[in-house]
Structures are given as C-alpha cells and as structure tokens.
Amino acid sequence: MPLHIKASTQANKQGEPIFDPVGTNLYIENNLNLLGWNKLPIPKEYKFFGKEIDLAKAGFIIENQFSNYPFLLNNTARVEFFLQKGTQLGGQSINLMIIITKSQILPSSNSSLYYEQAVQQLSALDEIKLFKIPTRVVGLFEHINTVSSAIWTEYENKTARNIVTQNPCQYQIRLGNKNNQYTFHLV
C-alpha cells in the first residue's frame, strides 16, 4: 500500500507533511471492496452507535482507526456490545475484530491513535477481561531514513473529503529534534 500524506492544517504544524487518514481509509476500503469486504450498516435499533462498521466479511469486522484515540475504545465497546447481545451484522455472527492503525513513526495530527498506543490500551483492558471479542491490531509502519514513494493529496478545505489533486512524491522519515518526534522530509 502506498503511504498517503497531506499538509497539516493544525496551527502548530501548518503545512507540514503528515499522515493522511482520509486517503489511507479510501485506499484500504477500495482495495478490500474488491475482495468482498464492505461497509456494514449498524441495525436501526442501535443507530445511537453510529451509521456503519468500516468493513466486514464472514463475521470479521475491520475498523480503520486513524482518528482521535478515544474512538478505539468507542468502536471496540460497540462491537463488544453486538457480540454480547448476539446481534448478527450482515447476517453473520461476529467472530473477530481487526483494528488497523498507524505507527507512531508516521507524523500525524495531534491526539490521533497510533499502533503502539492501541496495543497498550487493549492489553491493559485485557488484564481485567473487559472485552471478549477476539481482536487483532494491525499497524502501518514505514522505514526510517529511507527514501520512499508516497501519494500527496490536497483536499477542498480543512474538513473536506473531496480530493482536489493527488500526486506522487518522495519522502524520508527522520527522527526530529523536537521531543524525539518523527518528521516527514520531502525529497
């Protein structure tokens, strides 16, 4: 999968290249749709949990978690609720939840979930057996100090999902001087 990046709109990162959750989500969804994975509407009686599950197939649920970190527990609790209620989603019982998120080496918006954090949170909650749903956390990683290809996307505005342009670019991830955070360097 190509890395998707965009310009940050956050005040302290204005214009800096960061991980693009919208482009990444779209890429994952489009490619998994070709393999029979589809969005799954949440039953009407539970619409207070949201509109849909990101992707589902044969009792497996995928949640792409690239937004703020509290959504990990929200979506995990939602799937756990459906599991414990015996709710069939798309005519299937739930067998496994897969969380896809990015590694902390990928510069991103403030407060967005990263793989290492997801593993820590879910492992801590597993100590008290809060959730019964079998869960696999998948992390998106990149090489550090290696020139790689990415797709740079520009959107209509700060909150839009409408793509204006997408262009290939070259980048390198380096450990920055500020608080040992990683940064993208376009080459």
N, C-alpha and C positions, 0 to 999 in steps of 0.2 A: 504494500500500500504506500503510495506517495505521502510524504508529510505535507500537511496543509497549514499554511501560515497566513497571517494578515497583519495589518498595522493596528497597534493598540489605540484605543480611544480613551483610556484611563489617564487622568491628569498627570500622574507621576510616571507614566510610560508612553505618553502621547507620541504616536508614530513609530514606536519601536516594534520590530517584528515579534509576534507571539504566536503560540499555537492557535489554530483556527478550529473551534469546536463545530461550527456550522458546516464548513467544508468537509471535515472529517466525518461527521454524522451522515452527511449526504453520501459520501463515498461508501461508507460501510453499508448503509441502507440499500443503495442501488446495487451493490455487488452481492449482498446476501439475498435481495429480492430475486436475483437470477437463480439462486439455489433453493428457492421455495420458502424463504423466511419473509414474513410480512408483519406489518403493524397489526396489533390486536386490540380492538376496541374493548374498553372496560364495560362490563354489563351496566345497563342503565340504572339499576337499583344501587349501584356503587359509584355513580358519576362524581360523587364528592371526592373520590380518589384521583380524579383526572380523566382525560379523554382516552388514553391508549397506553399500551405497553409498546416499547420501541420496536421489538421484533420477536416473533415466536414461530416455533415449528415443532410438531410432535411432542408437546409437553415441555419443551425447553423455552425459557424466557431469556431474552437479551435486553439489558438496559445499558445504553451508552451514557456514561456518567462523566460529562465534561464540564458541567456547570458547578455551582457552589456546592461545597462539601456536605451541607445538611441534606441534600437531595439523595445521597447514598442511603441514609437511614430511612428517609421517607419512602423511597422505592422498594427497599428491602422489606420494610414493615408492610407495605401494600401487598407485595407478593406473598409474604408470610400469612397475611390475613386470608387471601384467597386459598392458600394451601390448607390452612386450618379449618376454613369453612367448607372445604371440599368443592369449591367453586371450579367448574370447568370453564376454561378460557379457550374459545375457539373449538369447543367440543372435545378438549383434551384435559386430562388431569395434569397438574404441574409436577414435573419431575426434577428440574434443575434450573437455577437462575445463574446467568453469566453476566458479570459486570465488566464492561470494557471501559478503561480509563487510561489516562496518560501518565507517564513517569514524571517525577519532579524535575528531571533534567530538561524537560521541554518548557521553556519560558512561556508563561500564560497569564491570564487575568488573575488579579488578586482574589483569594478565597476560593479558587476553583479546586476541585478534588484532584488528588494525584494518587497514583497506584499505591505507593508506599503507605500513604495515609489510610486508604481504603483497607489494605491488608491489616494495618494496626487496629483500626476501628472494629472490623468484623472479627478479628481474632480475640480482642478483648471481650466483645459481646458473646463470643462462643464459649468463653470461660464460664459464663452464667447461663449458658444454653438458652439465650433469648430467642433465637431463631432455629427452626427445624428444617427450613428449606436448604437443601444442598446447594452450595454456592461456589462458583469458580470466579476468581478475579483475574482478568487478563489485562496486562499492562502494555501500553505502546511505548517503546523505547527507541532511541536513536544513538548512534555512535558520537562520542565526544572527540573534538579536534580532527574531524574527518570531513572533507568537503563532500556534500551530498546534494541530491536534487529535491526540490520541493515545488509546490504549487502555491503561488501568491494570489490571494483573492481579494478583490475590492468589492465592497457592498454599497448599496444605495446610500445608506446612512448608518449611524451608530447602532441602531437596533434592528435594522432590516436583515432579511434573509435573502433578498433579491440580489443576485450576483450581477455586478457591472462588468468586471473583467476577471479573467483567470490567466495567469502567465507562469511559465516555468521559471525557476530561479535556482541559484546555487547558494548554499549556506554552510555554515560551520557552527556547531555548538561549542562554546567555551565556558569555562568556569570564570565568572566575573569577579571583580574586586569587592563589589558591594555585598556584604553579608553572605559571601560564598554562594551566590545565586548564579545559575547558568544564564547565558545570553546567546541569542542568535546573531551571527555576523554574516551579512550577505557578501558574497564574493563575485 
